[in-house]
Amino acid sequence: MSTLQRIALLLTIIGAINWGLIGFFQFDLVAAIFGGQDSWLSRIIYSLVGIAGLINLALLFRPAEELGRTEPKASRT
């Protein structure tokens, strides 16, 4: 996994935690930290999380061999 993909995964996790907080507690952590949903800094964070999600979307279609996972081979005995 490349450094860009790791950063994208971290941002996606942050976004998922933020959405969980919104869903369970109606609390937007990004807006609380960076000055509301309309502040330019919050909008940058939201945009970066969205781009990170698109980058991670490519992981769904990548073969397992490229991800470093190998399936155990079934023996015919």
N, CA and C atoms as an extended XYZ file, in Angstrom:
231
Properties=species:S:1:pos:R:3:atomname:S:1:resname:S:1:resid:I:1 pbc="F F F"
N         0.845       -1.164        0.000 N   MET     1
C         0.000        0.000        0.000 CA  MET     1
C         0.900        1.239        0.000 C   MET     1
N         0.606        2.145       -0.901 N   SER     2
C         1.445        3.336       -1.020 CA  SER     2
C         1.126        4.344        0.086 C   SER     2
N         1.988        5.325        0.230 N   THR     3
C         1.808        6.360        1.239 CA  THR     3
C         0.530        7.148        0.976 C   THR     3
N         0.245        7.447       -0.292 N   LEU     4
C        -0.977        8.166       -0.649 CA  LEU     4
C        -2.215        7.372       -0.227 C   LEU     4
N        -2.194        6.062       -0.440 N   GLN     5
C        -3.326        5.235       -0.053 CA  GLN     5
C        -3.481        5.167        1.464 C   GLN     5
N        -2.381        5.152        2.188 N   ARG     6
C        -2.457        5.139        3.652 CA  ARG     6
C        -3.041        6.451        4.179 C   ARG     6
N        -2.630        7.565        3.601 N   ILE     7
C        -3.178        8.866        4.001 CA  ILE     7
C        -4.667        8.921        3.657 C   ILE     7
N        -5.014        8.434        2.477 N   ALA     8
C        -6.418        8.408        2.070 CA  ALA     8
C        -7.241        7.530        3.003 C   ALA     8
N        -6.682        6.399        3.405 N   LEU     9
C        -7.390        5.512        4.332 CA  LEU     9
C        -7.585        6.196        5.683 C   LEU     9
N        -6.581        6.892        6.176 N   LEU    10
C        -6.700        7.618        7.440 CA  LEU    10
C        -7.791        8.685        7.350 C   LEU    10
N        -7.801        9.447        6.267 N   LEU    11
C        -8.831       10.477        6.096 CA  LEU    11
C       -10.221        9.864        5.977 C   LEU    11
N       -10.319        8.721        5.328 N   THR    12
C       -11.604        8.043        5.211 CA  THR    12
C       -12.094        7.572        6.578 C   THR    12
N       -11.197        7.079        7.392 N   ILE    13
C       -11.561        6.658        8.749 CA  ILE    13
C       -12.019        7.861        9.572 C   ILE    13
N       -11.323        8.975        9.455 N   ILE    14
C       -11.735       10.201       10.149 CA  ILE    14
C       -13.129       10.615        9.702 C   ILE    14
N       -13.377       10.545        8.406 N   GLY    15
C       -14.702       10.880        7.885 CA  GLY    15
C       -15.775        9.933        8.400 C   GLY    15
N       -15.457        8.647        8.480 N   ALA    16
C       -16.419        7.668        8.986 CA  ALA    16
C       -16.736        7.924       10.460 C   ALA    16
N       -15.727        8.261       11.239 N   ILE    17
C       -15.957        8.580       12.656 CA  ILE    17
C       -16.828        9.826       12.773 C   ILE    17
N       -16.555       10.830       11.947 N   ASN    18
C       -17.355       12.047       11.975 CA  ASN    18
C       -18.808       11.757       11.615 C   ASN    18
N       -19.025       10.941       10.576 N   TRP    19
C       -20.405       10.579       10.200 CA  TRP    19
C       -21.081        9.770       11.298 C   TRP    19
N       -20.334        8.923       11.976 N   GLY    20
C       -20.895        8.181       13.107 CA  GLY    20
C       -21.341        9.115       14.224 C   GLY    20
N       -20.524       10.107       14.516 N   LEU    21
C       -20.896       11.090       15.536 CA  LEU    21
C       -22.135       11.885       15.130 C   LEU    21
N       -22.222       12.219       13.854 N   ILE    22
C       -23.402       12.939       13.368 CA  ILE    22
C       -24.638       12.053       13.488 C   ILE    22
N       -24.513       10.804       13.096 N   GLY    23
C       -25.654        9.901       13.128 CA  GLY    23
C       -26.121        9.564       14.524 C   GLY    23
N       -25.203        9.310       15.435 N   PHE    24
C       -25.579        8.895       16.783 CA  PHE    24
C       -25.884       10.062       17.717 C   PHE    24
N       -25.137       11.160       17.585 N   PHE    25
C       -25.229       12.241       18.570 CA  PHE    25
C       -25.556       13.608       17.965 C   PHE    25
N       -25.752       13.682       16.653 N   GLN    26
C       -25.981       14.954       15.959 CA  GLN    26
C       -24.878       15.965       16.287 C   GLN    26
N       -23.636       15.461       16.286 N   PHE    27
C       -22.480       16.297       16.603 CA  PHE    27
C       -21.473       16.182       15.473 C   PHE    27
N       -21.191       17.292       14.819 N   ASP    28
C       -20.225       17.338       13.716 CA  ASP    28
C       -18.878       17.786       14.285 C   ASP    28
N       -17.968       16.824       14.482 N   LEU    29
C       -16.676       17.105       15.096 CA  LEU    29
C       -15.833       18.045       14.237 C   LEU    29
N       -15.840       17.839       12.932 N   VAL    30
C       -15.050       18.697       12.035 CA  VAL    30
C       -15.530       20.139       12.140 C   VAL    30
N       -16.840       20.331       12.124 N   ALA    31
C       -17.391       21.688       12.231 CA  ALA    31
C       -17.070       22.296       13.593 C   ALA    31
N       -17.118       21.474       14.642 N   ALA    32
C       -16.830       21.985       15.987 CA  ALA    32
C       -15.375       22.421       16.123 C   ALA    32
N       -14.477       21.667       15.516 N   ILE    33
C       -13.050       21.993       15.639 CA  ILE    33
C       -12.656       23.165       14.750 C   ILE    33
N       -13.203       23.195       13.518 N   PHE    34
C       -12.716       24.168       12.532 CA  PHE    34
C       -13.658       25.334       12.272 C   PHE    34
N       -14.629       25.575       13.151 N   GLY    35
C       -15.407       26.811       13.056 CA  GLY    35
C       -16.698       26.738       12.282 C   GLY    35
N       -17.373       25.617       12.280 N   GLY    36
C       -18.666       25.502       11.602 CA  GLY    36
C       -18.535       24.909       10.211 C   GLY    36
N       -19.690       24.452        9.702 N   GLN    37
C       -19.688       23.797        8.391 CA  GLN    37
C       -19.374       24.755        7.251 C   GLN    37
N       -19.628       26.035        7.437 N   ASP    38
C       -19.424       27.005        6.361 CA  ASP    38
C       -18.030       27.616        6.337 C   ASP    38
N       -17.189       27.307        7.324 N   SER    39
C       -15.845       27.886        7.320 CA  SER    39
C       -15.015       27.243        6.211 C   SER    39
N       -14.086       27.986        5.698 N   TRP    40
C       -13.285       27.501        4.576 CA  TRP    40
C       -12.427       26.310        4.990 C   TRP    40
N       -11.974       26.288        6.244 N   LEU    41
C       -11.137       25.185        6.709 CA  LEU    41
C       -11.942       23.884        6.810 C   LEU    41
N       -13.176       23.978        7.306 N   SER    42
C       -14.036       22.794        7.354 CA  SER    42
C       -14.321       22.275        5.960 C   SER    42
N       -14.572       23.165        5.031 N   ARG    43
C       -14.864       22.747        3.657 CA  ARG    43
C       -13.659       22.053        3.021 C   ARG    43
N       -12.457       22.495        3.364 N   ILE    44
C       -11.250       21.826        2.867 CA  ILE    44
C       -11.155       20.414        3.441 C   ILE    44
N       -11.418       20.271        4.747 N   ILE    45
C       -11.382       18.949        5.376 CA  ILE    45
C       -12.415       18.032        4.744 C   ILE    45
N       -13.648       18.529        4.587 N   TYR    46
C       -14.698       17.722        3.949 CA  TYR    46
C       -14.292       17.309        2.532 C   TYR    46
N       -13.681       18.220        1.792 N   SER    47
C       -13.251       17.917        0.418 CA  SER    47
C       -12.149       16.865        0.405 C   SER    47
N       -11.183       16.992        1.315 N   LEU    48
C       -10.099       16.008        1.391 CA  LEU    48
C       -10.626       14.620        1.748 C   LEU    48
N       -11.595       14.562        2.664 N   VAL    49
C       -12.194       13.274        3.021 CA  VAL    49
C       -12.922       12.681        1.823 C   VAL    49
N       -13.619       13.501        1.066 N   GLY    50
C       -14.307       13.024       -0.127 CA  GLY    50
C       -13.351       12.495       -1.186 C   GLY    50
N       -12.261       13.206       -1.416 N   ILE    51
C       -11.244       12.753       -2.367 CA  ILE    51
C       -10.606       11.459       -1.889 C   ILE    51
N       -10.364       11.368       -0.575 N   ALA    52
C        -9.786       10.151       -0.003 CA  ALA    52
C       -10.713        8.958       -0.228 C   ALA    52
N       -12.008        9.177       -0.096 N   GLY    53
C       -12.956        8.106       -0.361 CA  GLY    53
C       -12.885        7.633       -1.798 C   GLY    53
N       -12.725        8.549       -2.730 N   LEU    54
C       -12.598        8.166       -4.144 CA  LEU    54
C       -11.311        7.387       -4.391 C   LEU    54
N       -10.227        7.787       -3.734 N   ILE    55
C        -8.971        7.057       -3.881 CA  ILE    55
C        -9.121        5.638       -3.342 C   ILE    55
N        -9.776        5.515       -2.191 N   ASN    56
C        -9.965        4.188       -1.589 CA  ASN    56
C       -10.944        3.329       -2.365 C   ASN    56
N       -11.800        3.943       -3.144 N   LEU    57
C       -12.734        3.192       -3.978 CA  LEU    57
C       -11.986        2.274       -4.942 C   LEU    57
N       -10.824        2.710       -5.383 N   ALA    58
C       -10.012        1.899       -6.292 CA  ALA    58
C        -9.546        0.607       -5.636 C   ALA    58
N        -9.429        0.599       -4.299 N   LEU    59
C        -8.991       -0.613       -3.604 CA  LEU    59
C        -9.992       -1.753       -3.756 C   LEU    59
N       -11.252       -1.432       -3.956 N   LEU    60
C       -12.276       -2.474       -4.122 CA  LEU    60
C       -12.048       -3.308       -5.372 C   LEU    60
N       -11.479       -2.704       -6.382 N   PHE    61
C       -11.335       -3.364       -7.668 CA  PHE    61
C        -9.920       -3.861       -7.944 C   PHE    61
N        -9.052       -3.757       -6.957 N   ARG    62
C        -7.673       -4.210       -7.107 CA  ARG    62
C        -7.591       -5.701       -6.759 C   ARG    62
N        -6.899       -6.475       -7.572 N   PRO    63
C        -6.764       -7.910       -7.258 CA  PRO    63
C        -6.077       -8.130       -5.913 C   PRO    63
N        -6.403       -9.235       -5.252 N   ALA    64
C        -5.863       -9.537       -3.932 CA  ALA    64
C        -4.336       -9.636       -3.952 C   ALA    64
N        -3.762      -10.105       -5.052 N   GLU    65
C        -2.306      -10.247       -5.144 CA  GLU    65
C        -1.618       -8.893       -5.010 C   GLU    65
N        -2.222       -7.848       -5.558 N   GLU    66
C        -1.626       -6.526       -5.487 CA  GLU    66
C        -1.731       -5.926       -4.093 C   GLU    66
N        -2.692       -6.372       -3.316 N   LEU    67
C        -2.877       -5.854       -1.971 CA  LEU    67
C        -1.996       -6.553       -0.953 C   LEU    67
N        -1.260       -7.592       -1.384 N   GLY    68
C        -0.375       -8.295       -0.487 CA  GLY    68
C        -1.023       -9.470        0.206 C   GLY    68
N        -2.269       -9.751       -0.136 N   ARG    69
C        -2.954      -10.888        0.460 CA  ARG    69
C        -2.889      -12.060       -0.499 C   ARG    69
N        -2.655      -13.188        0.037 N   THR    70
C        -2.688      -14.397       -0.779 CA  THR    70
C        -3.629      -15.379       -0.125 C   THR    70
N        -4.440      -16.005       -0.928 N   GLU    71
C        -5.378      -16.994       -0.437 CA  GLU    71
C        -4.645      -18.312       -0.259 C   GLU    71
N        -4.960      -19.072        0.788 N   PRO    72
C        -4.315      -20.376        0.943 CA  PRO    72
C        -4.752      -21.317       -0.177 C   PRO    72
N        -3.789      -22.045       -0.683 N   LYS    73
C        -4.074      -22.972       -1.773 CA  LYS    73
C        -4.631      -24.267       -1.209 C   LYS    73
N        -5.692      -24.731       -1.819 N   ALA    74
C        -6.301      -25.994       -1.386 CA  ALA    74
C        -5.470      -27.158       -1.950 C   ALA    74
N        -5.175      -28.091       -1.090 N   SER    75
C        -4.405      -29.244       -1.560 CA  SER    75
C        -5.363      -30.329       -2.013 C   SER    75
N        -4.940      -31.094       -2.997 N   ARG    76
C        -5.765      -32.181       -3.552 CA  ARG    76
C        -5.226      -33.514       -3.083 C   ARG    76
N        -5.442      -33.824       -1.849 N   THR    77
C        -4.962      -35.115       -1.344 CA  THR    77
C        -6.103      -35.975       -0.889 C   THR    77
